Structures are given as structure tokens and as C-alpha cells.
Amino acid sequence: MGLLSLIGNILWIIFGGLWTAVEWLVAGVIMCITIIGIPFGLQAFKIGGFALLPFGREVRRDPSSAGKFILNVIWIIFGGLYIAITHILTGIFLAITIIGIPFAMQHFKLAGIAIAPFGTKIVDV
């Protein structure tokens, strides 16, 4: 992780990244309560880690399959839509200032992941 990524992640945590990561963590815990929800909970934990430290990492989409499509539809119904709305509203709020634009872009990226987490891969750059 480079110096700019480190500074970006520290500022991100201070200005809202921590509470969005907690949101993903709570969603993961709730989904892991049942055996059926464990795959959804594991995705939420993976994305929660990305939501905590997004700078210096990027998201890559794998080619979709029918199984991933079905899992993403179920995800949208049981929590993804609400998390995506949170990221969109936070991103709009942050985009008001010039300094907040990079953070807003991260929230918009996380909103896209919140809609379809299955088939995403988070890699270090």
C-alpha cells in the first residue's frame, strides 16, 4: 500500500468509512445466523473489509453465471438494496465538496457492489 493509499484510508475511516464497514459487518452477522444465509454473510464480511480500507484496492467483476445471478437477486431483496441506498446518499452528500469527491466515488463504487456482490473480486493494486 502506497503512502497516498494509506492517507486516503485514514481519512476514509475518519470521515465515514468506519460506520459503513460496521454496516456491512452487521449485515454479515445477521445473514450468518441461518445456514442458508452463510454465503451471503461471507460476502458481506469480504466487502466490509473493502469498505473499511478501499484505497489501494480495486474491484474486478468475474463473468456472470446463472448461480451468481440468482444469489445477487436474493441479496438485493434481503439487504443489498438498503446498503446501496446508504452508500448512494452518503456519496451524494460527500460530492458537495471538492475534498469529498474521492470519498463519494468510493461510496458509489460500494453501492454497485452492494447491488451485486457475487461475482466480484477485490484485488490490491
C-alpha positions as CSV (number, residue, x, y, z in Angstrom):
1,M,0.0,0.0,0.0
2,G,1.4,3.3,-1.0
3,L,1.6,6.5,1.0
4,L,-1.4,8.1,-0.8
5,S,-3.5,5.0,-0.3
6,L,-2.6,5.0,3.4
7,I,-3.5,8.7,3.8
8,G,-6.7,8.1,1.8
9,N,-7.7,5.1,4.0
10,I,-7.0,7.0,7.2
11,L,-9.2,9.9,6.1
12,W,-11.8,7.5,4.8
13,I,-12.1,5.8,8.2
14,I,-12.3,9.2,10.0
15,F,-15.0,10.6,7.6
16,G,-17.4,7.7,7.4
17,G,-15.7,4.6,6.3
18,L,-15.8,3.0,9.7
19,W,-19.6,3.2,10.0
20,T,-20.1,1.8,6.5
21,A,-17.8,-1.1,7.4
22,V,-19.8,-1.7,10.6
23,E,-23.0,-1.7,8.4
24,W,-21.5,-4.5,6.3
25,L,-20.4,-6.3,9.4
26,V,-23.8,-6.2,11.0
27,A,-25.4,-7.4,7.7
28,G,-22.9,-10.3,7.6
29,V,-23.7,-11.3,11.2
30,I,-27.4,-11.2,10.6
31,M,-27.1,-13.3,7.5
32,C,-24.8,-15.8,9.1
33,I,-27.5,-16.6,11.7
34,T,-29.0,-19.2,9.4
35,I,-27.2,-21.9,7.5
36,I,-28.8,-20.7,4.2
37,G,-27.5,-17.1,4.8
38,I,-23.9,-18.1,5.4
39,P,-22.8,-17.5,1.7
40,F,-24.4,-14.0,1.9
41,G,-22.7,-13.3,5.3
42,L,-19.3,-14.3,4.0
43,Q,-19.7,-11.9,1.0
44,A,-20.8,-9.1,3.4
45,F,-17.6,-9.7,5.5
46,K,-15.4,-9.6,2.4
47,I,-17.0,-6.4,1.2
48,G,-16.9,-5.0,4.7
49,G,-13.1,-5.3,4.7
50,F,-13.1,-3.4,1.4
51,A,-15.4,-0.8,2.8
52,L,-13.0,-0.3,5.7
53,L,-9.9,0.2,3.6
54,P,-10.9,0.9,-0.1
55,F,-7.9,2.9,-1.3
56,G,-5.2,0.9,-2.9
57,R,-7.6,-1.9,-3.9
58,E,-10.0,-2.3,-6.7
59,V,-13.0,-4.4,-7.7
60,R,-13.0,-6.8,-10.6
61,R,-16.1,-8.5,-12.0
62,D,-16.0,-12.1,-12.9
63,P,-18.2,-13.2,-15.8
64,S,-21.6,-13.9,-14.5
65,S,-23.2,-17.2,-14.3
66,A,-26.8,-18.2,-13.6
67,G,-25.9,-19.2,-10.0
68,K,-24.4,-15.8,-9.3
69,F,-27.3,-14.0,-10.8
70,I,-29.8,-15.9,-8.6
71,L,-27.7,-15.2,-5.5
72,N,-27.5,-11.5,-6.4
73,V,-31.2,-11.3,-6.8
74,I,-31.7,-12.8,-3.4
75,W,-29.1,-10.5,-2.0
76,I,-30.9,-7.4,-3.4
77,I,-34.1,-8.4,-1.7
78,F,-32.7,-9.2,1.7
79,G,-30.3,-6.3,2.3
80,G,-28.3,-5.2,-0.7
81,L,-30.8,-2.5,-1.7
82,Y,-30.7,-0.9,1.7
83,I,-26.9,-0.9,1.9
84,A,-26.7,0.5,-1.7
85,I,-29.1,3.4,-0.8
86,T,-26.9,4.2,2.2
87,H,-23.8,4.4,0.0
88,I,-25.6,6.5,-2.7
89,L,-27.0,9.0,-0.2
90,T,-23.6,9.3,1.6
91,G,-21.8,9.7,-1.8
92,I,-24.2,12.5,-2.8
93,F,-23.6,14.2,0.5
94,L,-19.8,13.9,0.1
95,A,-19.8,15.0,-3.5
96,I,-20.9,18.5,-2.4
97,T,-17.4,19.5,-1.6
98,I,-14.3,19.1,-3.7
99,I,-12.4,17.4,-1.0
100,G,-15.2,14.8,-0.6
101,I,-15.3,13.8,-4.2
102,P,-12.8,10.9,-3.9
103,F,-14.7,9.6,-1.0
104,A,-18.0,10.0,-2.9
105,M,-16.6,7.9,-5.7
106,Q,-15.7,5.1,-3.3
107,H,-19.3,5.2,-2.0
108,F,-20.7,5.0,-5.5
109,K,-18.3,2.0,-6.2
110,L,-19.5,0.3,-3.0
111,A,-23.2,1.0,-4.0
112,G,-22.6,-1.0,-7.1
113,I,-21.0,-3.8,-5.2
114,A,-23.9,-3.7,-2.7
115,I,-26.3,-4.4,-5.6
116,A,-24.4,-7.4,-7.0
117,P,-21.7,-8.7,-4.6
118,F,-21.5,-12.2,-6.1
119,G,-19.1,-12.3,-9.0
120,T,-16.9,-9.5,-7.6
121,K,-13.2,-10.0,-6.7
122,I,-11.3,-7.4,-4.6
123,V,-7.6,-7.2,-5.5
124,D,-4.7,-5.0,-4.4
125,V,-3.3,-2.6,-6.9
